[in-house]
Structures are given as C-alpha cells and as structure tokens.
Amino acid sequence: MKLAELTVTGFADIVSSDAPAPGGGSCAALYGAIGAALTAMVGGLTQGRKKYAEYAEHAAEVEAKGNELKTRLLDVMDRDTDAFNVVSAAFGMPKDTDEQKAVRSAAIQNGLKGCTKTPMEMMELIDETLTLAHSLLGRFNDTSASDLGVAFLSLKAGIQGAWLNVLINVGSLKDQEFAAEYRARGEKLLAHALPLADECYAEIVKLIDG
C-alpha cells in the first residue's frame, strides 16, 4: 500500500516503528503536501464571496495549482521511501569476492544518487508551492489567515527537511561533481525559500494580531 493511502494514525505508527523508512524524507514531503493542501484550501475559501470577488480568478488558479502540487508531493513521498529501499537492498548484496564488492559498491552509489534526487525534487516542488502561497498575500479571504500561516510553516519545515536528506546522501557519494551540483541547487532553493517563508509568516502574524 502507498503511504499516501494510509490513515493518519497508520502513517504515524509506521514512522514511529523501528523500520528505517518511511522516515524524515517522506515526512518532509508530507509537510510540503500539507502546505500545498492548505494553500489550495485558502484559494477555495476566497472564491464565491462578494468581498473578495476581484481575487476570485486568481484564487481559482491557486486552488487548482495547489491541488496539483499536493498530488505531486504525495507521489514523491512514496518514491522517497522506495529510493531508500533500493539502497538498503544494495547494502545487503554479497561482498565475498572483489567482483561482488565492486558490483555492490556501484549499486550503493547509484542508490544514493536516487536518494538524493527525490528530496531535491521535494525542494523544488515546495519552493514552487511557497511562491504560489505567497501570491495570495493581500488578496485572499483573511478569515483563513491562520490556515495560510500554517501553510508557510509547513512548507518551510518541508524544504528544510528535504535539504537535510539531500545533505546526508551527497556526503556519501564518490561522484563529487554530482554531489556539488546537488548542493548548489539545494542552497539556491533555500536562499529563495527560507527568507520568503519567514516574511510571509510575519505578514500573517501582523494581519491576525494587528
């Protein structure tokens, strides 16, 4: 069964077990998916209300895009665990001869690249979602301000969590060019996403607290 098809309790129970996956990577994707879902929700709540009629078209676009990003993040949540399982299987390969050791090492390295690609994909999707959520500021139903605020918090946690999973994998890679490329990509995404998330959250607090 896919992780996304589990109950909330079922997912939490698997994470809290001694199984190494799903773990932080899949949880980071879930944070992103929750942020995207809340963004879509706020878009939906802004439509059909006379007070916010001028924002209805944009809100509809945000709702549709937010739901698309939610689906994509739930998909990568499962693929992150799948990628870990590939590495885990590679570590279990035989290593009795030099040839077996070489095959095993290559499989581990390929698996680690896969484990780097999925959290990077999360980071890209979450950064896109954050930009989408930011576009609602100043033109959304402000009774849902706390929901949008939680979206920003979830997205920030998600992208930082995904980054940790990039880092822990590139640190074990022998392909330094690949590792450097993914470090640079992640750092660029963080440089955009983290200040934006903090700025947006501050705006929500100001709106709610006056």
TIZA-674726 format. One record per residue: x, y, z of N, C-alpha, C in turn; residue in three letters. Coordinates in steps of 0.1 Angstrom, whole numbers, plus 2048, in hexadecimal, padded with zeros to 3 digits. Layout:
XYZXYZXYZALA;...
//
This chain:
8087F480080080080080980D800MET;8048167F880C8237F880A82B805LYS;81483280981483A815808843815LEU;80684980A7FB8538097ED84E80BALA;7EC84080A7DF83A80C7DD83581AGLU;7E78378227E58338307DD83D838LEU;7D78398437D184384C7DC84B853THR;7D88568597E285E8607E885686BVAL;7E084F8727E584687D7EE83B878THR;7EB83586C7F382B867800830862GLY;80183C85C80D842858816845864PHE;81084B86E81784E87A81D842881ALA;81583788181A82B887826825880ASP;82682587383182086B83D82986EILE;83C83686E84783F87084D83C87EVAL;84483988884983889684F82A898SER;84E82188F85381389086281388ESER;86880889087780788E87B80587FASP;87180587687480486887B811864ALA;88681085C88E81C85988682584EPRO;87C82084887582883E86682383FALA;85D82D83E85F83B83B865843847PRO;86C84D84487285584E87186484BGLY;87C86B84E87C87984C87987E83EGLY;87E87783487C87B82786D87B823GLY;86787082585886F82285087982BSER;85487B83784D88583F84F89383ACYS;85B89683585D8A382F8548A5823ALA;85289B81B84989C80F83B89E814ALA;83789781F82A8988258278A782ALEU;8318AC8308308BA83482D8C3828TYR;8358C181E8328C98118248C780CGLY;8208BA80C8128B78078088BE80FALA;80A8BE81C8008C58258008D4822ILE;80C8DA82080D8E881D8068EB810GLY;8078E28068018E47F97F18E27FBALA;7ED8D98037DF8D78057D98E380CALA;7E08E98167DB8F581C7DA901813LEU;7E490180A7E490C8007D890B7F7THR;7D58FF7F37C98FC7EA7BD9007F2ALA;7BC8FC7FE7B18FF8077AE90E808MET;7B891580A7B692480B7B292A7FEVAL;7B79247F37B29297E67A39267E4GLY;79F91A7E97919167E878891F7F0GLY;78D9227FC78592A806784939801LEU;78C93D7F878C94B7F378294D7E8THR;77E9427E27759437D77669437DCGLN;75E9497D374F9497D674B9527E1GLY;75495C7E57519657EF7529737E9ARG;74797B7EB7469887E57529917E9LYS;7569907F57619997FA76E9967F3LYS;77098A7EE77C9877E777B9847D9TYR;7709897D376C9867C57789897BBALA;77F9947BE78A9987B579698E7B5GLU;7969867BF7A197C7C079D96E7BCTYR;79096C7B878B95F7B57929577ABALA;79695E7A079D9577957AA952799GLU;7B295A7A07BF9567A57BD94B7AFHIS;7B494C7B87B29427C27AE9357BCALA;7A79357B17A49287AB7B09227A5ALA;7B992A79F7C592579A7CE91F7A5GLU;7CE9267B07D69217BC7D19147C1VAL;7C39137C17BD9077C67C18FB7BDGLU;7C08FD7B07C38F27A77D28EE7A7ALA;7DB8F87A87E98F67A87ED8F07B5LYS;7E78F47C07EB8EF7CD7E78E07CEGLY;7DC8DD7C87D88CE7C97E18C67C0ASN;7E68CC7B57EF8C47AC7FC8C27B4GLU;8018CC7BA80E8CB7C280C8C17CELEU;8018C17D47FE8B87DF7FF8AA7DALYS;7F98A77CE7FA8997C88088957C5THR;81089F7C081E89C7BC8268997C8ARG;8248A17D382C89F7DF8288927E6LEU;81B88E7E58188817EB81E8757E3LEU;81F8777D682686D7CE83586C7D1ASP;83C8777D384A8777D684C8727E4VAL;8428737ED84386D7FA84585E7FAMET;83D8587F183F8497EF84C8467E9ASP;84F84E7DE85B84A7D786884C7DFARG;8678557E98738577F287584A7FAASP;86B8447FF86C83880687182C7FDTHR;86C82C7F18708227E787F8237E4ASP;8848307E38928327E089B82D7ECALA;8968307F889E82B80489E81B803PHE;89381580089380680089D8017F5ASN;89F8087EA8A98047E08B78047E7VAL;8BA80E7EE8C880F7F58C98047FFVAL;8BE8028078BE7F88118C17EA80BSER;8BB7E78008BD7DA7F98CB7D97F4ALA;8D17E47EF8DE7E47EA8E87E17F5ALA;8E67E68018EF7E380C8EE7D4810PHE;8E37CE80C8E27BF8108E77B6805GLY;8ED7BC7FA8F37B37F09007AC7F5MET;9037A17EF90F79A7F391C7A17F0PRO;92679F7F99327A67F793E79D7FBLYS;93D7907F69477867F99537877F0ASP;95178B7E395C78C7DA95E79B7D6THR;96979E7CF96B7AC7CB9617B07C0ASP;95D7A77B89527AA7AE9457AD7B5GLU;9427A57BF9357A87C69367B57CDGLN;9417B87D39437C57DA9427D17D0LYS;9477CF7C49467DA7BA9387DC7B6ALA;9317D17B49227D27B091A7D87BBVAL;91D7D47C79157D97D39187E87D4ARG;9257EC7D49287FA7D59218037CBSER;9217FE7BE91B8067B390C8077B6ALA;9067FC7BB8F77FC7BE8F48067C9ALA;8FD8067D38FB80F7DE8FC81E7D9ILE;9068217D190882E7CC8FC8337C4GLN;8F782A7BB8EC82D7B38DF82F7BBASN;8DE8277C68D38297CF8D38367D6GLY;8DF83A7DA8E08467E28DD8527D9LEU;8E08517CC8DC85C7C38CD85D7C2LYS;8C68517C28B88517C28B28577CEGLY;8B98557D98B585A7E68B78697E7CYS;8C086E7DF8C287D7DE8B98847D5THR;8B587D7CA8AC8837C089E8857C6LYS;89987C7CE88B87E7D38898897DCTHR;89288B7E68908977EE8938A47E7PRO;89C8A47DD89E8B07D58918B37CDMET;88A8A97C887D8AB7C28738B17CCGLU;8738AC7D886B8B27E286E8C17E4MET;87B8C47E587E8D27E78798DB7DCMET;87A8D67D08768DE7C48668E07C4GLU;85F8D57C88518D67C884C8DF7D4LEU;8538DE7DF84F8E67EB8528F57E8ILE;85D8F87E28619057DE85690B7D5ASP;8529037CB8479077C283A90A7CAGLU;8379017D382B9037DC82C90F7E4THR;8379127EA83991E7F283792B7EALEU;83C92B7DE83A9367D582B9387D2THR;82492D7D081692D7CE80E9337DALEU;81192E7E580B9327F280E9417F4ALA;81A9457F181D9547F381595C7EAHIS;8119577DE80995F7D57FB9627DASER;7F795B7E57EA95E7EB7EA96A7F4LEU;7F596E7F97F69798037F09857FELEU;7E798B8057E19988017D59957F8GLY;7D29897F57C69867EC7C09787EFARG;7BD9777FC7B796A8007AD96D80BPHE;7A496480E79B9658197A2965826ASN;7A397082D7AB9718387A696A845ASP;79A96484479595C84F79D94E84FTHR;7A494B8447AC93F8437BB942844SER;7BE94D84B7CC95284C7D4947854ALA;7CE94285E7D69388667D992B85ESER;7D09288557D291C84D7DE91F843ASP;7DE92B83D7E992E8357F692F83CLEU;7F5934849801934851807927854GLY;7FE91D85680390F85980990A84CVAL;80390E84080990983381890E832ALA;81A91A83682891F83583191883EPHE;82D91584A83590D8548378FF84FLEU;82D8F984982F8EB8448388EB839SER;8378F48308408F582484F8F7828LEU;85190083285E9028378648F683DLYS;85C8EF8458618E384C8648D8841ALA;85B8D883785D8CE82C86A8D0824GLY;86C8DC8218788DE8188858DD820ILE;8858E082D8918DE8358938CF838GLN;8888C883A8898BA83C88E8B3830GLY;88A8B782488E8B181889D8B4816ALA;8A18C08198B08C48188B98BB820TRP;8B48B882D8BC8AF8358BE8A182ELEU;8B489D8278B58908218BD891814ASN;8BE89C80E8C889E8038D689D809VAL;8D88A58148E68A581A8EB89881ELEU;8E28908258E788482B8EB879820ILE;8E587B8148E88728098F4877801ASN;8F58847FE9008887F690D8867FDVAL;90D88680B91988481391F877811GLY;91786D80C91C85F80A91F85C7FBSER;91E8667F39208647E492E8657E0LEU;93385C7D794085D7D29418667C6LYS;9358687BF9348717B493387F7B9ASP;93F8867BA93F8937C093889E7B7GLN;93989C7AA9328A57A19238A57A3GLU;91D8997A590F8987A790C89E7B5PHE;91489B7BF9128A07CC9128AF7CDALA;91C8B57C691D8C47C59118CA7BEALA;90C8C47B49018C97AC8F48C97B5GLU;8F28BF7BD8E68BE7C58E78C77D1TYR;8F38C97D68F58D27E18F28E07DDARG;8F78E47D18F48F17CB8E68F47C9ALA;8DF8EA7C38D18EB7C08C98ED7CDARG;8CC8E57D78C58E67E48C78F37EBGLY;8D48F87EB8D79057F18D09107EAGLU;8CE9107DD8C791A7D68B891A7D9LYS;8B390E7DA8A490E7DE8A29137ECLEU;8AB90F7F58AA9148038AB923804LEU;8B49297FC8B69377FD8AA93F7F8ALA;8A29397F089593F7EC88A93C7F6HIS;88992F7FA87D92A80187D92F810ALA;88892E81788893082588493F828LEU;88B949822887957825879959821PRO;87495481686695681285C95081CLEU;85F94482185693E82A855946837ALA;86194B83C86195384885A960846ASP;85C96683A855973837846971837GLU;84296683083396482F82D96183CCYS;83495984482E95685182D96285ATYR;83796B85983697886082A98085CALA;82898084F81C98784A80F98284FGLU;80E97585080296F855800972864ILE;80B97286C80A97687A80598487BVAL;80B98D87380799B8737F899C870LYS;7F49958667E69968627DC99186DLEU;7E09868747D898087E7D898988BILE;7E498D88F7E799389C7E69A289BASP;7E59A788F7E49B688E7F19BD88FGLY;
//
